[in-house]
Amino acid sequence: MKNNIWITMLFAVFSGFADMGEAGTAVSNAEHSKPNIILIMADDLGYGDLGCYGSKLNSTPHIDRMAEQGVRLMDFHAASWCAPSRCGLMTGFQANRRGLNLAKRITIAEMLRKDDYATALIGKWHLGMNTGFHPLDQGFDYWFGTKGSNDWDGPHPIIYDAFKNAPESAWKTPLYKDRERLGICPQSQFTKRYTQETVRLIKHHKDRPFFIYLAHNMPHVPVFASDAFKGKSRNGVYGDVLMELDWSIGEIIDALKESGIDKRTLVVFMSDNGPWAMFQEFGGVASPLKGEKGTGWEGGGRVPCIFYWPDKISPSVNADLIINTDLYATLASFAGVRVQDGEAIDSHDISSLLLSGANSSRKKHIYFHHQPMAWRNGDYKIHFQTSDRIRNPETGVMERKVVQDPPLLFDISSDIRESKNIASQHPDIVQKLTGEFNSAIEALNNGGIYD
């Protein structure tokens, strides 16, 4: 019976491929000067989870090779929580801006579709399903994936024991194709199915420019790997899942090469936020950073990010401050699209950094989880509220943030672990950064620019 259900689902999905991109003009990819763009996002992947970011435990050779041949960003940040991170990425707006309404903003997908790109979302959306918020209302011609996180439809509360003891069958996460709800997808099949979808789309649209946003559910808990990867790593099921994600990257790069479009395709790989380390062996690590998902420490939002574009982007390692909102203006620049006035106001174009090694213009960053928590200007970072985790992993109860009065100050150029509070030694810097923090909050509340 399960096999019959999946055959039906596969037929439904495959029959929809021809619909992707019909809104655009059929322009030959070979004749088009605009690059194809594949934006790949892992879910809850930690800064220290990949070999190219220092992991000695996890095997990620395809991602490591991508980093070796592309630009590896060492100071790349996102919001420390799923939905705000995705909102910032898609719109180029800080998600904690007062009055920000996704339905009224032009997303990356909308921007590129207006420029004759075929657009597809494969994987997790997590930005709403109502009219105006649905992926098909936000610029995507085609969607195959989940409406949100893969832990939504399963054992509650969200506690460690649930991920340790519940079988895969306890999680009932449905897949969607466009506006149709399909059957339940086994957790271990998400990565495989999304990879197959992406490879098929690459081959289907190799003759016209496309934008594919591949948003994996893994390695967000609960973590399960398919049979081909189960028990194959040195790091338990979490390592197995990372091996499968790495395999996915390899399949996509191979598909681009086989289709003869690898040198016309920009591939970006990143995580939405830091790891959910509180779930121990089922979560990742932010090493050498402090903190995890949902916190204002560096480990909450500093994440891996790699840009890969053969013969276009030269291999390098970059340590400039960059935010995931910067993807909007950067992709627009690569596509030759003008960002409309009033849109993506928190996005900085880093195309010159990627192409020629120019410096990032960004020096300041605000850290938040529901409310602003910390502020950074250059090497100095000040904390006004802190937390070590979002909730108690044994009870699921949300934990309160600690107000820091006086605030904590760190020089992250020499103290990346944020372990040496130097506030008492630099009262002038504390005063300066406190004023900037308050001004930034005012700008975010009133539509202004904070950096």
N, C-alpha and C positions, 0 to 999 in steps of 0.2 A: 504493500500500500504506500509506504514512504517513497519508494522508487517512482511509482506512478504520479505522486504529487509533485516530485521534483521534475519529472519529464514535462508535466503540464506547465510548471513554472518556467522551465527553460524555454519552452516554445513561446510562452507569452512574452518573455524578455527578448528573445531573438527577433520576434516579429516586430518589435518596436524600434530596432536599430535604424531602420530606414527613415524613421521619423526625425532622428536627431539632426538638427541644423537646417530643416526645411525653410525656416524663417529667413535664412541668409541667402545671398547670391552664390550660385555654384561657380566658384572661382578655383581654378586648378592650383593645387598646392605647389606644384613644380613651377608655376608661373607667378605665384604670389610671393611678394617680398616679406610678408609678415610671418613671424615664426609660429609654429605650433607651440602650445604651452600645456604642460602637464604639471599640476600642482598636487603634490602628495603630502598628506598630513597623517602622521601617526597620532594615536590617542593616549595621552599620559606617558609618553616616552621620556625617560629622564636624560639629563645632560650627560650623565656618565654611563649610559647604556650601550653605546656604540663603540666599536673598536677604534674608529677614527676620532673619538672623543675620550679615549683613554681606557675603555673597558678591556680587561684582560680575561674576562670570563665569558662574555657573549661573542658568538661567531657571526659577524656581519660583513663578509668579504665583498659583496656587491656594493653595499652602501659605502664601505671603505674605499673601494676603487672609484666610485663616483666622486667622493670627496677628494681623492688624490688627483683626479683629472679635472676637478672643478674648483669652485671657491667655497671654502669651509669657513663659516662665520662663527667666531668664538664668543661674541658678545651680542647675540641675537635674543630678543625678548618677545614674549607674548603676554597677554593677560594670564593670570594664574589659574583660570577656571575655564571650563569648556566653552559655554555659550558666549561669554564676553570675548574670548579669544577669536572665535569664528566670526562674530559680528564685526570686530575690528578688522580682521583679514578681508572680509567680503566688502566692507564699505569704506575703509580708510579713515574711519572715525574711531576715537577712543570710545569704548562701549559704555563708559560711565558718564558720558556727556548727558546733561539734563535735556529731556525731551527728544532724545534720539529715537527715531521711529524707522525701523528697517524697511517697512513697507513704502516709505516715502523717499528712500535713498536709492541711488543707482549703484548696484553691486558690480563687482568685477565682471561677472557673467553677463549682466545687462550691457555694460560698456563694450565688451568684446563682441557680443552678438550683434550690436548695432553696427559693428565694423566688419560684418560678414563672417564672423567665426561661427562654426558649429560648436555648441556648448553642451557639456554633460556633467552631471554630478553622479559619481559612483561612491556610495557609502553614506556615512552619517551626516545628517543635516543639522539638527539641534538648534534651529532658529525659527521654529514655529510651523504649524501646518494649516492655520486658518487662511482664508482668502487674503491675498496680499503678501503673505509670509511664506507660502508654499514654494518649494524650489522652482516649480514651473512658472510662478508669479515673480520670481527673482532673477530671471534671465537664462535659466537652464532649459534647453530644448528637451532634455531627457534626464530622468532620474531613476536610479536603481540603488536602493539602499534602505537604511533605517531612519526613522524620524528623530531618534535621539540615541542615548547611550544604551549599551547592551545589558546594563544592570537594571533597567527600568521594569522589566517584566519578569520578576523572579522573586526569590526569598527576600523578605524584609523583616527587620531593619537591615541597613547596609552595615554588616559587621564581618569581622575576620572569619568567624566560624562558618558563615554562609558560603564564603568562597573556598573554604577548606573542605567542607563536608557535603555540600549540595552537588548532586550529579549534574551533568550537562543538560539532561532532560528537564531539570527544574527551571531552566531559563527559557522563556517563551517569547523571544524577540521576533516580531514579524518583519518581513521585507516588503518594500513598496516598489512598484514600477509606475512611474508617473503619478497618477492619482489613484491607482488601484492597489489595494492591500492584497499581497500575496500570502503564501503560507508561512509558517514558522520556519526560521532558518536555524539549524544547529550552530551553536557558537563556534565550533571547530571549522565551520565551512565559510565563514565570512571572508577571510583573507583570500582563500582560493577562488571563491565566486567573484569577488571584486576584481581580482587579477584577470580572470578569464574575460570579464566584461570589458575591462580596460584594453586588453590586447585585441579583442574583437573590434572595438571602436577605432583603435589605431589603424587596423588593417582596412576597416570599412571606409574611413575618411582620410586615407593617405593622399588622396588627390585634391584635398581642400583644407584650408587652415582650420584648426580645431583648438578648443580649450577644454581640457578634462581636469576636473577637480576630484581627485581620488582621496576620500576621507575615510581611512581605515577605522574600524571599531577597536581593533587591537593596538596596543596591549592594555587597554582599559579592562579592569576586572568586570566579570569573571573571565579568566584567560583559559582558552582551550586551543590546542593545535590540531591540525588534521593528522590522519594516520601516518602520512609520509614524513612528518616531523616530530611526532609524539615520542618522547623519550630519547631524542637524538642529541640534545645539548648537554653542557656541563652545568647548567643553571636551572634545572627543573623545568616546569611547564612554562615559566616566564621566558627562559632561554629558548625553549622550543618555539614559542610564539614569535620571538625576535628572529629566529632562523627562518621562519616562514615569511615574515615581512621582508627579510633580506632577499629571499628567493623571489618574492613578488617584484622587487626592484629589478632583479636580474632579468625576469621575464619581460618586463616592460622595455628595458633598454634593448634587449635582443629583438623584440618586435619592431622597435624603431629602426634598428639596423637592417633587419630583413625587409622592411618596407622601403628602405632607401631614404628615410626622412630624419635620421638621427641628427644630422648636421643642420637641419632646419627646425629642430625642436629644443626648446628650453625646458628642462626638467628641474623642478624645485622640490626638495624634501625637507620636512620640518615636523615638529611636534606642536600640538595645540597648547600645551602647558607642561609643567613639571610632573614628576612621577607621584603616584599615590603610595608612597613608601610605607605608610602606616599599615598597609596590608602585607608587609613583610615579603615572603617569597613570591607573592602574587603581584607585587608592585616593583617598580624599577628603583634606580638610584640616581641621585643628582650629583654624586661625587665629582669633583671635590667641593661642591657648593653645599651650603647649609639650607635646610628647609625642604619643602615638598609642595605639591599642588595645593593651591588655596592659601598659601602663606606669602608674606611680603619679603621673605628672604630670597636670595638669588636663585635658589633651587626651585622656587615656586613658578618662575616665569622665564628664566634664562634656559633656552632649549637649543638642541641641535638644529642647524639649518645649512643646507648645501645647495648651491646653484651649479647646474651641469649643462653645458652647451658646447659640444665638440667644435673645435676650430673657431669658436666665437669668444668664449670665455677662457682665459688662460688660467692654469692651475695656480692657486695661491691660498694663503691662510690670512684672514682678516680679523682684526681685533677691535674694529670700530663699533660704537653703539648703534644698533639697528633694531627697529621694532616691526612686528609683523604687519602693522598698518601701512608700512612703507611698500609692501608688495603692490598695492593698488597703483600708485603713481609709477612704480618701476615697470610693471607689466604694461601699463598704458604707454610708457615711453618706448618699450621694445616693439609694441604693436603699432606705433605711430599714431596713437589716439590722443586727442587733447582732453584732459580732465575738465569737466564742466565747472564753471564758477560755483563755489559753494559746496562742491562735493569733495570728499576725501581730504578734508582740511588738516588731518593729522598724519598725512602720508608724505614722506620725503622720497624723491626719486633717487635711487642708488644705482641706476644703470651705469653711470660713469665710473663708480667704484668697481663694479663688476667687470666692465670692459677695459678699463685703463688703470685701475688702482687708485683712483682719486679718493680723497678722504670723505667720510660721511659728514654731512652738515649738522647732524644731530648730536647734542651734548646733554640733553635733559630727558628724564623719564620719570613718570609717576607710576607707582605700584599700588594696586588696589585689589581688594576682594570684598565686593559689596560696597565698601567705602574706601576712600584713599587711606593708605597705610604708611607709605614711605615715598621719598623723593630723592632723585639723584641728579647731580650736576657734575659732569666730568668724572673724576675719580672718587668724589665724595658722595656718600649715601647716608641719609638720615631717616630713622624710623620713629614714627609717632605712635604706632600700634604694632604689636607683634603677636604671632601665634606659631606654634610648632606643628599643628595639624588642625584639620577642620573639625573632626569629630572623634569621639572615643571609639576605637575599633572594637571594643568588647561590648559596648552598649548601643552604639550608633547615635548617642546624644551629641548634638552640636556643642562645641567648646567655645567659651568666650575668648575674645581677643584681649590682650593686656595693653592698657594705655601706658605709654612710656613718657613720664614727666619727671625729670627732663628727658628729652628725646635721646636716642642712641645715635652715635656718629661713627662711621667706618670709612677708611680709605681702602676701597676695594681693589686698587691697583697693587697694593702690597698685602692685603688681607682679604682675599677672595672668600674665605670661610666666614667672614663677618664675626670674628671672635674677640677682637680687641677694640672695645669702645673707647674712642679718643675725644669724646665730647668735652670733657673737662679741660682738655689741653687746647681746644680750639673754639672758645666761645664765640669768636667773630664769625667763624664758618657756620656754627649752629644758628646764629642769628640770621645770617644771609640766606641759608637754605630754608629756614623756617618761613621767612618772608616770601621766598620764591614758591614754596609749597602752597601757602595761602593764596598767592596770586594765581597759581595754576588751577586751584579749585574754583576760584572765582571765574576764571576763563572758561573752564569746563561747564560751569553752571550758566554762563551767559553767551555762549557761542564764540568765545574768543580763542586766540591761538596761544598755547602755553609754551611752545618751543618753535 
